[in-house]
Amino acid sequence: MKEIVDIEWWRLGLSALAVVVLIALSRIIRLNLERSLAISALRGTVQLLAIGYVLTAIFSIKHPGLVLGTLLIMLTVAAWTAASRLPRRLPGMTFFASGALVVGMSISLFFMTEVVIGVEPWWDPQHLIPLGGMLLGNAMNAASLGGDRFQEELRSRRGEIETMLALGFSGPAALHPPLSRSLRAAMIPTINAFMVAGLVQLPGMMTGQILSGVDPLIAVKYQILIFIMLMLSTTTSTWLFLLLVRGRYITPAHQFRTELTMGTYSPSRRRK
């Protein structure tokens, strides 16, 4: 196998020309994305360079505290991002997202590193950080999609939910159809990606391993494991997140809090 070819900094800088082209195209066809394109390219570059140096230090020091601290920071950012993408920010959303992401990531990460791969030591940063990051990133996106869809479902189907409650259905039962549809919608991107893997695209980690000189069959084994664990973590995290969010919309008396589905929510408002 050939060794991976390093990219000289000036050659990497040439890729900025693509951003310039995109900004020019945005201006020509009036997309109004010039600022977003420039900021995302600059911010993403700075963040990736920073994490590159941080990971180099963590990999060289190899201390469990640093590894777990890094995962905690990643979890905090992921939870805040997932909650902030919801159309309606209700109290406790970031906390709910944190709990759901922790459970989903922990189950999948433990199974990957301890049961299947057999990582030694268990906190090996070269396994825990990149694998944990992939699980968190995908679970974060799924939770955001699911939460967004769930709130929209509750808003557009208020009448159906109130009717079911009036007919004697419990709160969880009345809100189950919107929750089920929301979870299904959140899972579609992950399922589709696995379905076309190897036919439409070569997944990122598999491509990176092959470029670094890993045997393609070994890279394929890792990618299959990752896809299966991604489905597990995204489903678990999104399902738990939606269950927790659902609780905000139901009173102890199994009444639907319709005021949370319209207008601007204020914690001081109460259902009469």
C-alpha positions as CSV (number, residue, x, y, z in Angstrom):
1,M,0.0,0.0,0.0
2,K,1.2,3.5,-0.8
3,E,1.6,6.0,2.0
4,I,-0.9,8.8,2.1
5,V,0.2,11.9,0.2
6,D,0.5,15.0,2.4
7,I,-1.1,18.2,1.1
8,E,1.2,21.3,1.1
9,W,-0.4,24.3,2.7
10,W,-0.2,26.5,-0.4
11,R,-2.0,23.7,-2.4
12,L,-4.7,23.4,0.2
13,G,-5.1,27.2,0.0
14,L,-6.0,26.8,-3.7
15,S,-9.3,25.1,-2.5
16,A,-10.4,28.6,-1.4
17,L,-10.9,29.4,-5.1
18,A,-13.9,27.1,-5.0
19,V,-15.4,29.2,-2.2
20,V,-14.8,32.4,-4.2
21,V,-16.6,30.8,-7.2
22,L,-19.6,29.8,-5.0
23,I,-19.8,33.3,-3.5
24,A,-19.7,34.8,-7.0
25,L,-22.4,32.3,-8.2
26,S,-24.6,33.2,-5.1
27,R,-24.3,36.9,-6.0
28,I,-25.1,36.3,-9.7
29,I,-28.2,34.2,-9.1
30,R,-29.2,36.2,-6.0
31,L,-29.1,33.4,-3.4
32,N,-27.9,35.9,-0.7
33,L,-25.6,33.2,0.7
34,E,-22.4,35.1,0.2
35,R,-21.9,35.9,3.9
36,S,-22.9,32.4,5.0
37,L,-20.5,30.8,2.6
38,A,-17.6,33.0,3.6
39,I,-18.3,32.6,7.4
40,S,-18.8,28.8,7.2
41,A,-15.6,28.3,5.1
42,L,-13.5,30.5,7.5
43,R,-15.1,29.2,10.7
44,G,-14.9,25.6,9.6
45,T,-11.2,25.9,8.6
46,V,-10.2,27.6,11.9
47,Q,-12.1,25.0,13.9
48,L,-10.6,22.0,12.0
49,L,-7.1,23.4,12.3
50,A,-7.6,24.0,16.1
51,I,-8.9,20.5,16.7
52,G,-6.1,19.1,14.6
53,Y,-3.5,20.5,17.0
54,V,-5.6,19.5,20.0
55,L,-6.0,15.9,18.9
56,T,-2.3,15.7,18.1
57,A,-1.6,16.7,21.7
58,I,-4.3,14.3,23.1
59,F,-3.0,11.4,21.1
60,S,0.6,12.0,22.3
61,I,-0.3,12.5,26.0
62,K,-2.9,9.6,26.0
63,H,-4.6,10.4,29.3
64,P,-8.2,9.1,30.0
65,G,-9.2,12.4,31.6
66,L,-8.3,14.3,28.4
67,V,-10.2,11.8,26.2
68,L,-13.4,12.0,28.4
69,G,-13.1,15.8,28.6
70,T,-13.0,16.0,24.9
71,L,-16.0,13.8,24.5
72,L,-17.8,15.9,27.1
73,I,-17.1,19.1,25.2
74,M,-18.3,17.5,22.0
75,L,-21.5,16.3,23.7
76,T,-22.2,19.8,25.1
77,V,-21.9,21.4,21.7
78,A,-24.0,18.7,20.1
79,A,-26.8,18.9,22.7
80,W,-26.9,22.7,22.5
81,T,-27.0,22.6,18.7
82,A,-29.7,20.0,18.6
83,A,-31.9,22.0,21.0
84,S,-31.2,25.3,19.3
85,R,-32.5,24.1,15.9
86,L,-36.0,23.5,17.2
87,P,-38.6,26.0,16.0
88,R,-39.8,26.5,19.6
89,R,-37.2,26.5,22.5
90,L,-39.0,25.1,25.5
91,P,-37.4,24.9,29.0
92,G,-35.1,21.8,29.4
93,M,-34.6,21.1,25.7
94,T,-30.8,21.2,26.0
95,F,-30.9,19.0,29.0
96,F,-33.2,16.5,27.2
97,A,-30.9,16.5,24.2
98,S,-27.8,15.9,26.4
99,G,-29.4,12.9,28.2
100,A,-30.6,11.4,24.9
101,L,-27.3,11.8,23.1
102,V,-25.4,10.4,26.1
103,V,-27.5,7.2,26.1
104,G,-27.4,6.7,22.3
105,M,-23.7,7.4,22.0
106,S,-22.7,5.3,25.1
107,I,-24.5,2.2,24.0
108,S,-23.1,2.3,20.5
109,L,-19.6,3.3,21.5
110,F,-19.3,0.7,24.2
111,F,-20.5,-2.0,21.8
112,M,-18.1,-0.9,19.1
113,T,-15.0,-0.5,21.1
114,E,-15.4,-3.2,23.8
115,V,-17.5,-5.9,22.2
116,V,-16.6,-5.8,18.6
117,I,-13.2,-4.2,18.2
118,G,-11.7,-4.9,21.7
119,V,-9.9,-1.6,22.2
120,E,-7.0,-1.5,24.6
121,P,-7.0,0.5,26.7
122,W,-10.7,1.3,26.7
123,W,-10.1,5.0,26.6
124,D,-7.7,4.9,23.6
125,P,-8.2,8.4,22.0
126,Q,-7.6,7.2,18.4
127,H,-10.8,5.1,18.7
128,L,-13.0,6.9,21.2
129,I,-12.8,10.4,19.9
130,P,-13.3,9.9,16.2
131,L,-15.9,7.2,16.6
132,G,-17.7,9.1,19.4
133,G,-17.7,12.2,17.2
134,M,-19.3,10.4,14.3
135,L,-22.0,8.9,16.5
136,L,-22.7,12.3,18.2
137,G,-22.8,14.2,14.9
138,N,-25.3,11.9,13.3
139,A,-27.4,11.5,16.4
140,M,-27.4,15.3,16.8
141,N,-28.7,15.8,13.2
142,A,-31.3,13.1,13.7
143,A,-32.6,14.6,17.0
144,S,-32.8,18.0,15.4
145,L,-34.8,16.7,12.4
146,G,-37.0,14.6,14.7
147,G,-37.7,17.5,17.1
148,D,-38.4,19.9,14.3
149,R,-40.8,17.5,12.6
150,F,-42.5,16.6,16.0
151,Q,-43.3,20.2,16.8
152,E,-44.6,20.8,13.3
153,E,-46.8,17.7,13.6
154,L,-48.2,18.9,16.9
155,R,-48.9,22.3,15.5
156,S,-50.7,21.1,12.4
157,R,-52.6,18.2,14.0
158,R,-53.9,19.9,17.2
159,G,-57.5,19.1,16.3
160,E,-56.7,15.4,15.8
161,I,-54.9,15.2,19.1
162,E,-57.7,17.0,21.0
163,T,-60.3,14.7,19.5
164,M,-58.3,11.6,20.5
165,L,-58.0,12.9,24.1
166,A,-61.7,13.7,24.1
167,L,-62.4,10.1,23.1
168,G,-60.5,8.8,26.1
169,F,-57.0,8.2,24.7
170,S,-54.2,8.9,27.1
171,G,-51.8,11.7,26.4
172,P,-48.9,9.4,25.3
173,A,-51.3,7.5,23.0
174,A,-52.7,10.6,21.4
175,L,-49.2,12.0,20.7
176,H,-47.8,8.7,19.5
177,P,-48.7,9.0,15.8
178,P,-46.8,12.4,15.5
179,L,-43.9,11.0,17.5
180,S,-43.8,7.9,15.3
181,R,-43.8,9.9,12.0
182,S,-41.1,12.3,13.4
183,L,-38.8,9.4,14.4
184,R,-39.3,7.8,11.0
185,A,-38.4,11.1,9.2
186,A,-35.3,11.5,11.4
187,M,-34.1,8.0,10.5
188,I,-34.5,8.3,6.7
189,P,-31.1,10.0,6.0
190,T,-29.1,7.4,8.0
191,I,-31.0,4.5,6.4
192,N,-30.6,5.9,2.9
193,A,-26.9,6.4,3.4
194,F,-26.4,2.8,4.4
195,M,-28.7,1.6,1.6
196,V,-26.6,3.2,-1.1
197,A,-23.1,2.8,0.5
198,G,-20.6,1.5,-2.0
199,L,-23.0,2.1,-4.9
200,V,-23.5,5.8,-4.9
201,Q,-20.8,6.9,-2.5
202,L,-17.8,5.7,-0.5
203,P,-18.4,6.8,3.1
204,G,-16.0,9.2,4.6
205,M,-14.2,7.0,7.2
206,M,-13.8,4.2,4.7
207,T,-12.3,6.6,2.1
208,G,-10.0,8.1,4.7
209,Q,-8.7,4.7,5.8
210,I,-8.1,3.6,2.2
211,L,-6.2,6.8,1.5
212,S,-4.1,6.2,4.6
213,G,-3.1,2.8,3.3
214,V,-5.4,0.5,5.1
215,D,-6.5,-2.7,3.3
216,P,-9.9,-2.0,1.6
217,L,-11.5,-5.0,3.2
218,I,-10.5,-3.9,6.7
219,A,-11.9,-0.4,5.9
220,V,-15.1,-2.0,4.7
221,K,-15.5,-4.0,8.0
222,Y,-15.1,-0.8,10.0
223,Q,-17.6,1.1,7.8
224,I,-20.2,-1.7,8.1
225,L,-19.8,-1.6,11.9
226,I,-20.1,2.2,11.9
227,F,-23.2,2.3,9.8
228,I,-25.0,-0.3,12.1
229,M,-24.0,1.6,15.2
230,L,-25.1,4.9,13.6
231,M,-28.5,3.5,13.1
232,L,-28.6,2.3,16.7
233,S,-27.4,5.6,18.2
234,T,-29.5,7.9,16.0
235,T,-32.6,5.8,16.7
236,T,-32.0,5.6,20.4
237,S,-31.1,9.2,20.9
238,T,-33.9,10.6,18.7
239,W,-36.5,8.3,20.3
240,L,-35.5,9.3,23.8
241,F,-35.3,13.0,22.9
242,L,-38.8,12.9,21.4
243,L,-40.2,11.1,24.5
244,L,-38.8,13.7,26.7
245,V,-40.1,16.6,24.5
246,R,-43.5,14.9,24.4
247,G,-43.7,15.2,28.2
248,R,-43.7,19.0,27.8
249,Y,-46.8,18.9,25.8
250,I,-48.9,16.8,28.1
251,T,-50.2,17.8,31.6
252,P,-50.4,15.3,34.5
253,A,-54.2,15.2,33.7
254,H,-53.5,14.1,30.1
255,Q,-54.4,17.4,28.6
256,F,-52.7,18.7,25.5
257,R,-50.9,22.0,26.1
258,T,-52.0,23.6,22.8
259,E,-50.5,27.0,23.9
260,L,-47.1,25.6,23.3
261,T,-47.9,24.9,19.6
262,M,-48.8,28.5,18.7
263,G,-47.5,32.0,19.2
264,T,-44.4,32.8,21.2
265,Y,-44.0,30.6,24.3
266,S,-43.4,32.2,27.6
267,P,-42.6,30.1,30.7
268,S,-44.9,32.4,32.7
269,R,-47.9,31.3,30.7
270,R,-50.1,28.6,32.2
271,R,-52.8,26.4,30.8
272,K,-56.1,27.2,32.4
